[in-house]
Amino acid sequence: MFTANKEQIDAWKAKHGEVFRIQVEGKACYLKKPGRKTLGYASLAGKENPLKFNEILLNDCWLDGDEVIKTDDTLFLSVSSKLSELIEVKEAELEKL
């Protein structure tokens, strides 16, 4: 299993903000949050192929990890089930004035 050291994780945090690790069957990957451009592109591609949304999200957010996660269907689908947790939507208020 790929494991990033503390210095690498700190460097990613300094550059990208929050960093996440997903582990599955002894494999791991490190991800950052997606940006608007990525979400827009992934959403557009996902209309035709729902798995393409997850593939684009995983590839764009990927910092490092076991590359087999991207190529093994079982690992990819397992990681895909967690990708939506990278997308943080805060509560907004609408006030009519």
C-alpha positions in Angstrom: 0.0 0.0 0.0 1.3 3.4 -0.9 1.7 5.7 2.1 2.7 9.3 1.9 5.0 10.7 4.5 4.1 13.7 6.8 6.2 16.1 4.8 4.5 15.2 1.5 1.0 15.5 3.1 2.0 18.9 4.6 3.2 20.1 1.2 -0.1 19.0 -0.4 -2.1 20.8 2.3 -0.1 24.0 1.7 -0.8 23.9 -2.0 -4.3 22.4 -2.1 -5.9 22.9 1.3 -7.6 19.8 2.6 -6.1 16.4 1.7 -8.0 13.1 1.9 -6.9 9.4 1.8 -9.1 6.6 0.6 -8.1 3.0 1.4 -9.5 -0.1 -0.2 -8.2 -3.7 0.0 -4.7 -2.7 1.0 -4.4 0.1 -1.5 -4.6 3.8 -0.9 -4.8 7.1 -2.8 -4.5 10.7 -1.7 -6.9 13.3 -3.1 -7.6 17.0 -3.0 -11.0 18.7 -3.4 -12.3 19.3 -6.9 -12.7 22.7 -8.3 -15.6 24.2 -10.2 -14.1 23.6 -13.6 -13.5 19.9 -12.8 -17.0 19.5 -11.4 -18.5 21.2 -14.5 -16.5 19.0 -16.9 -17.3 15.9 -15.0 -21.0 16.7 -14.8 -21.2 17.3 -18.5 -19.4 14.0 -19.3 -21.4 12.2 -16.6 -24.7 12.9 -18.5 -23.6 10.4 -21.2 -21.7 8.0 -19.0 -22.2 8.2 -15.2 -18.9 6.4 -14.5 -17.1 9.0 -16.5 -18.0 11.6 -13.8 -16.2 9.5 -11.2 -13.2 8.8 -13.5 -12.7 12.5 -14.2 -13.1 13.4 -10.5 -10.6 10.8 -9.4 -8.0 11.8 -12.1 -8.3 15.5 -11.4 -8.2 15.2 -7.6 -5.5 12.5 -7.6 -2.3 13.6 -5.7 -0.6 10.2 -5.4 -1.3 6.6 -4.5 -1.5 3.1 -5.9 -2.2 3.5 -9.6 -4.0 0.2 -9.7 -7.0 2.0 -8.1 -7.5 3.8 -11.5 -7.3 0.6 -13.6 -8.8 -2.2 -11.5 -12.6 -2.0 -11.9 -13.4 -3.4 -8.4 -11.0 -0.9 -6.7 -12.2 2.0 -8.9 -15.9 1.3 -8.1 -15.1 1.0 -4.4 -13.2 4.4 -4.4 -16.0 5.9 -6.6 -18.5 5.4 -3.8 -16.5 7.8 -1.6 -15.8 10.5 -4.2 -19.0 12.4 -3.5 -17.8 13.1 0.0 -15.0 15.3 -1.5 -17.7 17.7 -2.7 -18.6 20.0 0.1 -21.8 22.1 -0.2 -22.4 24.6 2.5 -25.8 25.8 3.5 -26.8 29.1 1.9 -29.6 31.4 2.7 -31.8 33.2 0.2 -33.5 36.4 1.5 -36.0 38.3 -0.5 -35.4 42.0 0.0 
